[in-house]
Amino acid sequence: MKLQKATRRALMGYVYTLPWVIGFIVFTAYPFFYSLYLSFFDLDFTVFGIRSTFAGLKHYLYAFRVDANFPIQFWNTVLSIALSTPLILIFSLVAAILLNNRLKARAFFRLLYFLPVVIISGPVISELIVNDAARIVDPRGYFIYSFFTALPDTISYPFVYMFNNLVLILWFSGVQIIFFLAGLQKINASIYEAAKIDGASSWIIFWKMTLPLIKPFILVSAIYTIVDLASFSNNPVNTSITQRMFDVDKPYSYSAALSWIYFVFVMIIIGITFLLLRPREETK
Amino acid sequence: MRRVATKLVLYFALISIGYAYLYPLLYMFTTSFMTVEDLVNPTVSWIPTRLTMENFIRSWNVLEGSKTLLNSVYLSAIPSILQALVTALIAYGLSRFNFPFKSLMLFLILATFLIPTQVTIVTKYMLFSRLRLVGTPLVSFLPAVTGQGIRSAIFILLYYNFFNMLPKTFDEAAELDGANSFQIFYKIILPLSMPAIVTTFIFSLVWYWNETLLTGMLLGNEIKTLPLALRDFAARFALMFPAADGSAVNRINEGIRMSATLMTILPLLITYLVLQRQFVESLERTGITGE
């Protein structure tokens, strides 16, 4: 019996995507949901194997009420993601706009700005920070820094944070710069000319034309940035998850709970980002 | 006149940003060649008075360079090749065939990108330790071969976009000539997809090289890559050169640490300089920036 052509082609589609389906189930979906399950249980290693007993929200409560380190690490990490993401986006958009000009050394600068993407890794960054290689200027010596530190903590924090983490912000911007640059180049040059003829200044052109046209790119870059920062191995949360894995009194499951707390908050940040930058329905 | 002024401002901005980018590298580079005397001498800030290779020799030994370099090379090259081929196959299936649940699959692929590594790190470790694979290279080969490697989702979507841009008339012509779908993929699609393949391969290479969170956990202490050796550098140095006698010679200093860092990233730097066009331009050519 000969199969219908459409059915046969559908089957072929499954054949090609089968490796992904298997991998997704074994290496992604199973670990993902199992770690959720694990976070509600206590594991006991007995001679008969691993025994799990239901523990309810015990690990989640422990993380915030008893654990002295986790809440601090956690809020620091969440705060630094929330602060770094807009800074990275603004910086990479500015850099892309600068690079989008007709320049002699454009390729060189592009090469330079993209370089960190290639060499960035947890240990390299820690070595650079430990040895003061990431501190270009000591911001404390400048008037503007003392001006900001004199302000109330809640207001000054983002600015002080920016000064202290300048190199990290730059080094995490490589992919986003290239991304924005490609987006800018897709914008048809003739609409700029038309706007200029109509007497629009470059300031107005940026706010009224460039920004709306590049908005989809901002959303994708924002999500990329958040995921990139959240998975970076130097995060205090990530290090604590790996260090707590073999805690004698609560093996695996406590780490699983920590990772889920973190995951939920990262998803909330992504959700907020999406709401802020979502594509609005255009009225035709 | 105004044009010249804006150009000047532009170059000034680009150069200052460029300086901020280069600073850590320059610092790393010059510090690596400094002797202990230069490091403590406040009048020496950039140019060492005397070039020394001592730092490199020492940190190469502490890093166990010849071993870890080899580990790094094969632990990033093999998964990258696998990833570049497998994600292409998967994307080919998604791009050229229609089947039920295809859009669900595309959605799930996108979703896997959003799951940060650490959510699954505990259970992945348990899974691999139950399979008795912890400490073997298979921990990074197996996910790569099933399209779950580092950022596989990006590459699948990249190929998917790329294949969708290739005209389907080639496939149809080949099909009329009696080619089966794998032959079409192998003989027609792949040769046309060199930019996408190169992009996937080099980015996988870099990301696999630099990954330490998951591989550090799954490889345990059996296999050390260069970045993992760098992570444990200070502790290992103290072990190899006990500074108990108080001599300055055996104390770890910036020069040694920076030379170790430099050696860890040097292979990547060379790759980047050799393949610079592919790195930056391929991102644009493959349509990763498309919808």
Interface residues (C-beta under 8 A of the other chain):
Chain A: A6 R9 A10 L11 M12 G13 Y14 V15 Y16 T17 P19 W20 V21 I22 G23 F24 V26 F27 T28 Y30 P31 F32 Y34 S35 L38 A95 L98 L99 N101 L103 A105 F109 R110 L111 L112 Y113 F114 L115 P116 V117 V118 I119 I120 S121 G122 P123 V124 S126 E127 L128 V130 N131 D132 A133 A134 I136 L166 V167 L170 W171 V175 I178 F179 L181 A182 G183 Q185 K186 P216 F217 I223 V227 A230 S231 F232 S233 V237 N238 I241 T242 M245 Y252 S255 A256 S259 W260 Y262 F263 V266 M267 I270
Chain B: L10 Y11 A13 L14 I17 G18 Y19 A20 Y21 L22 Y23 P24 L25 Y27 M28 T31 V86 L89 I90 Y92 G93 L94 R96 F97 N98 F99 P100 K102 M105 L108 I109 T112 F113 L114 I115 P116 T117 Q118 V119 T120 I121 V122 T123 K124 Y125 M126 L127 L142 P143 V145 T146 G147 Q148 I156 S181 V206 W209 N210 E211 T212 L213 G216 M217 P227 L228 L230 R231 F233 E254 R257 M258 A260 T261 T264 I265 L268 L269 T271 Y272 Q276 F279 V280 L283 E284 T289 E291
